[in-house]
Amino acid sequence: LPTRDYSCTGTVAIQKGPQFASEVNRAVADGGLNRNTARVIVSTGFNDTYHPDGRDEAAFRRDWVAAMAPQIHRIRAAAPNARIQIVGYPTIGSGPHYCLVHVGPTPLDSTFLPMVQDYENKAQWMQVDLAARTGVQFLDMKPSTRNNGMCADANQRMWAGLVDFSAGDGNLPIHMNQRGHEHAANVIARS
């Protein structure tokens, strides 16, 4: 399929920052979403998890879904024939441990960061809730990447560390590397 990319690093729905709604505005305005659009892939939410602003998890998830659901409905209205998928995040850590330093084939650290595991879990369940609320598919990336997060050996890792000389090609530290992008693309294409 021909592709159009409306991604924006740091996109949020309920926090200050680049808004997901702006990306939908742009896609609608330039005709990227139309009757001929066959598929729409949405992967967002992680950047919203950092600041719950005093809300418990249930309230936070509810508020995020309430902000995002109208955007999914706007996408559906602009592209009524499209298959819309909410794509979850691949596995990032190993439980509450995240490996930030990589200079050889194995990680140099295993840093205990339970708050990052909390972000990872919140993002997953917010996306599940959004898919259920809007009647679109949730594509779970966790099972196929369970052993390929930040703490995997260099030849298996799909996620770059903070200081990383062995993740292979990639664009940003603490983000998916090229192997991860290729894997995610293949999973999405087969879904």
Backbone as CSV, one residue per row, in Angstrom:
resi,resn,N_x,N_y,N_z,CA_x,CA_y,CA_z,C_x,C_y,C_z
1,LEU,0.842,-1.193,0.000,0.000,0.000,0.000,0.878,1.244,0.000
2,PRO,0.470,2.303,-0.678,1.201,3.564,-0.547,1.048,4.084,0.878
3,THR,2.083,4.692,1.393,2.036,5.140,2.782,2.139,6.651,2.883
4,ARG,1.545,7.159,3.937,1.685,8.552,4.340,2.001,8.527,5.828
5,ASP,2.981,9.284,6.222,3.465,9.249,7.598,3.085,10.542,8.313
6,TYR,2.260,10.406,9.329,1.855,11.553,10.138,2.382,11.432,11.556
7,SER,3.411,10.634,11.727,3.952,10.435,13.072,4.627,11.707,13.570
8,CYS,4.654,11.823,14.873,5.269,12.975,15.512,5.848,12.508,16.836
9,THR,7.173,12.571,16.954,7.827,12.150,18.184,7.310,12.976,19.348
10,GLY,6.922,12.305,20.406,6.458,12.992,21.605,4.979,13.299,21.628
11,THR,4.227,12.789,20.682,2.797,13.086,20.615,2.077,12.653,21.886
12,VAL,1.163,13.485,22.337,0.375,13.225,23.543,-1.096,13.541,23.272
13,ALA,-1.935,13.093,24.183,-3.370,13.378,24.080,-3.888,14.179,25.264
14,ILE,-3.291,13.978,26.441,-3.797,14.681,27.627,-2.706,15.437,28.378
15,GLN,-1.531,15.506,27.832,-0.434,16.251,28.441,-0.092,17.438,27.558
16,LYS,0.779,18.304,28.045,1.280,19.404,27.221,2.299,18.833,26.251
17,GLY,2.220,19.284,25.015,3.144,18.810,23.990,2.433,18.700,22.666
18,PRO,3.101,18.131,21.670,2.473,17.978,20.361,1.263,17.048,20.463
19,GLN,0.130,17.527,20.051,-1.127,16.805,20.250,-1.437,15.838,19.105
20,PHE,-1.917,14.653,19.469,-2.339,13.675,18.482,-3.418,14.269,17.578
21,ALA,-4.304,15.060,18.146,-5.371,15.689,17.363,-4.802,16.536,16.218
22,SER,-3.653,17.157,16.422,-3.028,17.958,15.366,-2.600,17.091,14.196
23,GLU,-2.150,15.871,14.491,-1.755,14.958,13.419,-2.981,14.514,12.622
24,VAL,-4.098,14.294,13.310,-5.341,13.955,12.611,-5.790,15.147,11.774
25,ASN,-5.706,16.349,12.320,-6.051,17.555,11.557,-5.252,17.620,10.261
26,ARG,-3.964,17.384,10.373,-3.080,17.457,9.209,-3.436,16.388,8.174
27,ALA,-3.701,15.169,8.640,-4.047,14.065,7.731,-5.364,14.333,7.005
28,VAL,-6.314,14.920,7.709,-7.603,15.249,7.086,-7.421,16.398,6.100
29,ALA,-6.707,17.436,6.513,-6.551,18.633,5.682,-5.840,18.345,4.367
30,ASP,-4.845,17.485,4.380,-4.127,17.258,3.120,-4.628,16.033,2.350
31,GLY,-5.730,15.448,2.801,-6.332,14.339,2.077,-5.700,12.984,2.325
32,GLY,-4.830,12.891,3.304,-4.216,11.607,3.637,-5.212,10.595,4.162
33,LEU,-6.269,11.087,4.750,-7.381,10.233,5.182,-8.537,10.507,4.231
34,ASN,-8.965,9.472,3.508,-10.060,9.642,2.556,-10.741,8.293,2.332
35,ARG,-11.717,8.262,1.450,-12.484,7.030,1.187,-11.604,5.895,0.655
36,ASN,-10.465,6.240,0.068,-9.577,5.227,-0.489,-8.521,4.738,0.491
37,THR,-8.457,5.353,1.660,-7.486,4.917,2.665,-7.854,3.509,3.107
38,ALA,-6.901,2.594,2.988,-7.171,1.193,3.298,-6.836,0.826,4.737
39,ARG,-5.843,1.492,5.307,-5.395,1.092,6.636,-4.837,2.286,7.377
40,VAL,-5.131,2.372,8.665,-4.593,3.426,9.522,-3.993,2.748,10.748
41,ILE,-2.724,3.029,10.987,-1.983,2.472,12.115,-1.803,3.579,13.143
42,VAL,-2.215,3.335,14.376,-2.077,4.313,15.453,-1.265,3.674,16.568
43,SER,-0.185,4.336,16.940,0.630,3.878,18.070,1.012,5.107,18.874
44,THR,0.350,5.294,19.974,0.579,6.479,20.804,0.169,6.161,22.231
45,GLY,0.562,7.001,23.163,0.139,6.850,24.545,1.262,6.882,25.558
46,PHE,2.429,6.365,25.192,3.512,6.247,26.168,3.884,7.609,26.759
47,ASN,3.972,8.627,25.928,4.397,9.944,26.415,3.360,10.591,27.336
48,ASP,2.144,10.122,27.295,1.136,10.629,28.228,1.305,10.050,29.629
49,THR,1.971,8.915,29.753,1.999,8.196,31.031,2.888,8.821,32.090
50,TYR,3.786,9.711,31.708,4.784,10.227,32.654,4.211,11.060,33.789
51,HIS,3.112,11.750,33.538,2.575,12.678,34.539,1.088,12.420,34.746
52,PRO,0.738,11.538,35.670,-0.688,11.258,35.872,-1.447,12.402,36.537
53,ASP,-0.740,13.452,36.981,-1.377,14.641,37.559,-2.307,14.300,38.718
54,GLY,-1.879,13.370,39.560,-2.644,13.025,40.760,-3.781,12.053,40.534
55,ARG,-4.004,11.620,39.309,-5.084,10.671,39.023,-4.623,9.252,39.319
56,ASP,-5.528,8.429,39.838,-5.202,7.018,39.958,-5.232,6.395,38.565
57,GLU,-4.780,5.146,38.457,-4.649,4.531,37.138,-5.971,4.456,36.385
58,ALA,-7.042,4.109,37.082,-8.343,3.996,36.412,-8.786,5.346,35.841
59,ALA,-8.638,6.413,36.620,-9.025,7.745,36.147,-8.129,8.193,35.003
60,PHE,-6.844,7.890,35.109,-5.907,8.273,34.054,-6.261,7.573,32.749
61,ARG,-6.499,6.279,32.814,-6.873,5.524,31.613,-8.178,6.045,31.033
62,ARG,-9.148,6.311,31.893,-10.446,6.826,31.434,-10.273,8.166,30.723
63,ASP,-9.484,9.063,31.300,-9.288,10.391,30.711,-8.545,10.308,29.373
64,TRP,-7.554,9.415,29.300,-6.810,9.269,28.048,-7.718,8.732,26.943
65,VAL,-8.499,7.716,27.261,-9.418,7.154,26.273,-10.457,8.198,25.868
66,ALA,-10.942,8.975,26.822,-11.926,10.024,26.507,-11.343,11.069,25.557
67,ALA,-10.043,11.331,25.664,-9.403,12.289,24.757,-9.105,11.674,23.396
68,MET,-8.772,10.400,23.384,-8.371,9.748,22.126,-9.546,9.220,21.308
69,ALA,-10.604,8.763,21.948,-11.722,8.161,21.206,-12.283,9.102,20.140
70,PRO,-12.489,10.393,20.420,-12.987,11.276,19.362,-12.033,11.353,18.165
71,GLN,-10.750,11.204,18.410,-9.781,11.244,17.307,-9.905,9.993,16.431
72,ILE,-10.127,8.847,17.048,-10.345,7.619,16.277,-11.639,7.751,15.481
73,HIS,-12.657,8.343,16.071,-13.920,8.556,15.348,-13.723,9.529,14.178
74,ARG,-12.885,10.542,14.351,-12.581,11.473,13.253,-11.858,10.752,12.124
75,ILE,-10.932,9.865,12.493,-10.225,9.083,11.477,-11.220,8.223,10.716
76,ARG,-12.115,7.571,11.452,-13.115,6.704,10.811,-14.037,7.512,9.898
77,ALA,-14.424,8.719,10.309,-15.302,9.555,9.486,-14.599,9.992,8.195
78,ALA,-13.306,10.309,8.306,-12.563,10.760,7.131,-12.157,9.604,6.219
79,ALA,-11.980,8.422,6.809,-11.547,7.239,6.047,-12.471,6.069,6.387
80,PRO,-13.725,6.129,5.920,-14.728,5.161,6.355,-14.457,3.718,5.919
81,ASN,-13.609,3.524,4.939,-13.318,2.173,4.462,-12.011,1.615,5.026
82,ALA,-11.358,2.372,5.870,-10.049,1.969,6.389,-10.171,0.980,7.542
83,ARG,-9.218,0.099,7.596,-9.031,-0.763,8.763,-8.141,0.010,9.722
84,ILE,-8.648,0.298,10.907,-7.913,1.077,11.901,-7.368,0.109,12.949
85,GLN,-6.071,0.219,13.216,-5.430,-0.638,14.210,-4.689,0.214,15.234
86,ILE,-4.908,-0.109,16.498,-4.109,0.463,17.572,-2.982,-0.545,17.795
87,VAL,-1.745,-0.129,17.539,-0.602,-1.029,17.649,0.104,-0.760,18.969
88,GLY,0.176,-1.786,19.809,0.831,-1.667,21.105,2.333,-1.519,20.976
89,TYR,2.955,-1.144,22.068,4.405,-0.996,22.093,5.061,-2.358,22.274
90,PRO,6.197,-2.574,21.602,6.953,-3.806,21.839,7.458,-3.846,23.284
91,THR,7.897,-5.003,23.716,8.503,-5.138,25.036,9.732,-4.239,25.109
92,ILE,9.837,-3.473,26.177,10.957,-2.557,26.332,11.955,-3.108,27.345
93,GLY,11.489,-3.447,28.542,12.384,-3.924,29.593,12.225,-5.403,29.853
94,SER,12.882,-5.842,30.914,12.738,-7.207,31.419,12.123,-7.077,32.801
95,GLY,10.793,-7.106,32.847,10.117,-6.812,34.112,10.449,-5.388,34.496
96,PRO,10.860,-5.170,35.759,11.186,-3.809,36.193,12.629,-3.405,35.902
97,HIS,13.355,-4.206,35.130,14.760,-3.909,34.827,14.915,-3.439,33.379
98,TYR,15.745,-2.417,33.215,16.022,-1.830,31.918,17.535,-1.717,31.767
99,CYS,18.034,-2.133,30.625,19.477,-2.154,30.378,19.837,-0.956,29.519
100,LEU,20.497,-0.005,30.132,20.727,1.288,29.499,22.074,1.411,28.809
101,VAL,23.046,0.562,29.189,24.403,0.698,28.665,24.803,-0.566,27.907
102,HIS,25.161,-0.378,26.635,25.547,-1.481,25.762,26.805,-1.092,24.989
103,VAL,27.897,-1.803,25.241,29.126,-1.563,24.481,29.622,-2.835,23.808
104,GLY,29.025,-3.950,24.121,29.413,-5.228,23.530,28.192,-6.081,23.287
105,PRO,28.370,-7.385,23.207,27.260,-8.262,22.860,26.215,-8.450,23.966
106,THR,26.580,-8.149,25.209,25.628,-8.280,26.322,25.528,-6.949,27.062
107,PRO,24.391,-6.680,27.703,24.228,-5.419,28.434,25.235,-5.294,29.570
108,LEU,25.643,-4.078,29.861,26.548,-3.829,30.986,25.807,-3.572,32.290
109,ASP,24.518,-3.350,32.223,23.766,-3.039,33.435,22.404,-3.719,33.375
110,SER,21.750,-3.714,34.498,20.347,-4.101,34.608,19.786,-3.199,35.686
111,THR,19.283,-2.071,35.266,18.865,-1.011,36.183,17.409,-1.212,36.585
112,PHE,17.175,-1.193,37.884,15.831,-1.374,38.442,15.066,-0.065,38.288
113,LEU,14.056,-0.070,37.392,13.250,1.118,37.108,11.769,0.742,37.091
114,PRO,11.185,0.466,38.263,9.787,0.034,38.277,8.823,1.074,37.724
115,MET,9.190,2.367,37.786,8.291,3.382,37.234,8.211,3.280,35.720
116,VAL,9.271,2.850,35.059,9.233,2.681,33.610,8.367,1.471,33.260
117,GLN,8.475,0.414,34.062,7.589,-0.735,33.861,6.137,-0.296,34.024
118,ASP,5.874,0.587,34.976,4.526,1.118,35.167,4.064,1.878,33.922
119,TYR,4.926,2.699,33.339,4.577,3.419,32.104,4.255,2.427,30.990
120,GLU,5.092,1.404,30.892,4.902,0.399,29.842,3.546,-0.295,30.005
121,ASN,3.218,-0.661,31.236,1.936,-1.328,31.496,0.753,-0.396,31.272
122,LYS,0.861,0.834,31.748,-0.231,1.797,31.535,-0.500,2.022,30.059
123,ALA,0.576,2.215,29.288,0.401,2.458,27.853,-0.327,1.287,27.204
124,GLN,0.064,0.078,27.574,-0.564,-1.113,26.993,-2.065,-1.127,27.277
125,TRP,-2.444,-0.915,28.528,-3.857,-1.031,28.898,-4.682,0.160,28.436
126,MET,-4.062,1.331,28.321,-4.770,2.481,27.744,-5.135,2.180,26.297
127,GLN,-4.193,1.594,25.563,-4.438,1.268,24.164,-5.500,0.177,24.026
128,VAL,-5.443,-0.818,24.887,-6.469,-1.874,24.874,-7.845,-1.246,25.115
129,ASP,-7.925,-0.363,26.106,-9.192,0.314,26.412,-9.695,1.132,25.219
130,LEU,-8.779,1.839,24.551,-9.160,2.669,23.407,-9.699,1.809,22.272
131,ALA,-9.025,0.715,21.985,-9.494,-0.170,20.918,-10.879,-0.716,21.239
132,ALA,-11.083,-1.131,22.489,-12.394,-1.668,22.884,-13.473,-0.597,22.785
133,ARG,-13.160,0.604,23.226,-14.152,1.696,23.215,-14.544,2.115,21.802
134,THR,-13.611,2.050,20.872,-13.873,2.544,19.524,-14.155,1.429,18.520
135,GLY,-14.078,0.182,18.944,-14.381,-0.936,18.061,-13.344,-1.195,16.996
136,VAL,-12.085,-0.837,17.278,-11.009,-1.123,16.338,-10.118,-2.221,16.919
137,GLN,-9.212,-2.705,16.114,-8.343,-3.799,16.531,-7.186,-3.286,17.374
138,PHE,-6.866,-4.020,18.431,-5.628,-3.797,19.176,-4.655,-4.877,18.750
139,LEU,-3.499,-4.479,18.267,-2.469,-5.419,17.852,-1.389,-5.438,18.929
140,ASP,-1.324,-6.519,19.662,-0.418,-6.664,20.803,0.974,-7.051,20.321
141,MET,1.940,-6.178,20.514,3.317,-6.443,20.106,4.135,-7.128,21.200
142,LYS,3.590,-7.227,22.405,4.362,-7.797,23.514,4.746,-9.267,23.292
143,PRO,3.832,-10.144,22.895,4.209,-11.564,22.802,5.371,-11.833,21.848
144,SER,5.396,-11.180,20.699,6.443,-11.475,19.719,7.763,-10.779,20.021
145,THR,7.781,-9.909,21.034,9.013,-9.192,21.387,9.429,-9.435,22.829
146,ARG,8.801,-10.405,23.470,9.023,-10.655,24.896,10.500,-10.778,25.267
147,ASN,11.310,-11.392,24.421,12.725,-11.615,24.735,13.664,-10.729,23.922
148,ASN,13.131,-9.622,23.407,13.926,-8.777,22.521,14.007,-7.331,22.968
149,GLY,13.684,-7.069,24.220,13.716,-5.705,24.735,15.127,-5.225,25.009
150,MET,15.227,-4.184,25.762,16.477,-3.512,26.057,17.542,-4.395,26.715
151,CYS,17.137,-5.463,27.357,18.096,-6.314,28.077,18.502,-7.559,27.301
152,ALA,18.062,-7.679,26.070,18.462,-8.816,25.236,19.895,-8.609,24.734
153,ASP,20.518,-9.692,24.328,21.841,-9.595,23.723,21.753,-8.804,22.420
154,ALA,22.881,-8.277,21.985,22.920,-7.373,20.832,22.304,-7.984,19.577
155,ASN,22.492,-9.281,19.365,21.988,-9.888,18.131,20.498,-10.194,18.176
156,GLN,19.842,-9.960,19.318,18.408,-10.192,19.468,17.623,-8.927,19.806
157,ARG,18.327,-7.901,20.224,17.696,-6.713,20.775,16.962,-5.915,19.710
158,MET,15.740,-5.478,20.049,14.934,-4.640,19.166,14.748,-3.239,19.751
159,TRP,15.457,-2.975,20.837,15.284,-1.707,21.531,16.658,-1.197,21.950
160,ALA,16.984,0.037,21.608,18.283,0.610,21.949,18.308,1.095,23.386
161,GLY,19.479,1.034,23.984,19.679,1.581,25.322,19.962,3.074,25.253
162,LEU,20.345,3.618,26.378,20.676,5.043,26.446,22.056,5.294,25.839
163,VAL,23.042,4.509,26.268,24.375,4.520,25.680,24.511,3.173,25.002
164,ASP,24.589,3.179,23.673,24.463,1.905,22.975,25.319,1.885,21.714
165,PHE,26.326,1.010,21.746,27.217,0.852,20.598,26.971,-0.460,19.858
166,SER,25.949,-1.221,20.283,25.753,-2.541,19.675,24.314,-2.830,19.253
167,ALA,23.447,-1.824,19.274,22.040,-2.042,18.905,21.842,-2.098,17.399
168,GLY,22.853,-1.696,16.641,22.680,-1.608,15.195,22.047,-0.280,14.831
169,ASP,21.572,-0.205,13.599,20.991,1.040,13.106,19.758,1.421,13.910
170,GLY,19.574,2.708,14.078,18.417,3.244,14.782,18.435,4.751,14.711
171,ASN,17.385,5.364,15.221,17.269,6.811,15.150,17.438,7.516,16.482
172,LEU,17.026,6.877,17.567,17.043,7.535,18.868,17.451,6.544,19.959
173,PRO,18.160,6.991,20.978,18.376,6.112,22.130,17.039,5.867,22.833
174,ILE,16.957,4.765,23.507,15.755,4.378,24.259,14.522,4.340,23.352
175,HIS,14.717,3.884,22.130,13.642,3.679,21.158,13.963,2.416,20.364
176,MET,13.017,1.975,19.568,13.247,0.797,18.755,14.399,1.021,17.787
177,ASN,15.189,-0.035,17.569,16.240,0.011,16.566,15.682,-0.489,15.233
178,GLN,16.541,-0.581,14.224,16.079,-1.009,12.902,15.490,-2.416,12.941
179,ARG,16.118,-3.327,13.700,15.583,-4.690,13.826,14.168,-4.655,14.392
180,GLY,13.938,-3.806,15.379,12.613,-3.675,15.967,11.599,-3.118,14.997
181,HIS,12.005,-2.091,14.240,11.098,-1.513,13.245,10.719,-2.536,12.183
182,GLU,11.699,-3.295,11.716,11.417,-4.315,10.704,10.473,-5.381,11.257
183,HIS,10.722,-5.800,12.490,9.854,-6.803,13.104,8.423,-6.265,13.226
184,ALA,8.291,-5.043,13.764,6.949,-4.462,13.935,6.242,-4.328,12.590
185,ALA,6.960,-3.877,11.567,6.353,-3.732,10.242,5.848,-5.076,9.728
186,ASN,6.636,-6.125,9.927,6.223,-7.445,9.459,5.005,-7.970,10.229
187,VAL,4.976,-7.743,11.539,3.825,-8.169,12.338,2.570,-7.425,11.882
188,ILE,2.695,-6.120,11.682,1.550,-5.323,11.233,1.091,-5.787,9.845
189,ALA,2.033,-5.987,8.940,1.677,-6.400,7.583,0.959,-7.749,7.570
190,ARG,1.349,-8.667,8.453,0.724,-10.002,8.503,-0.601,-10.004,9.255
191,SER,-0.893,-8.956,9.991,-2.100,-8.961,10.833,-3.376,-8.777,10.028
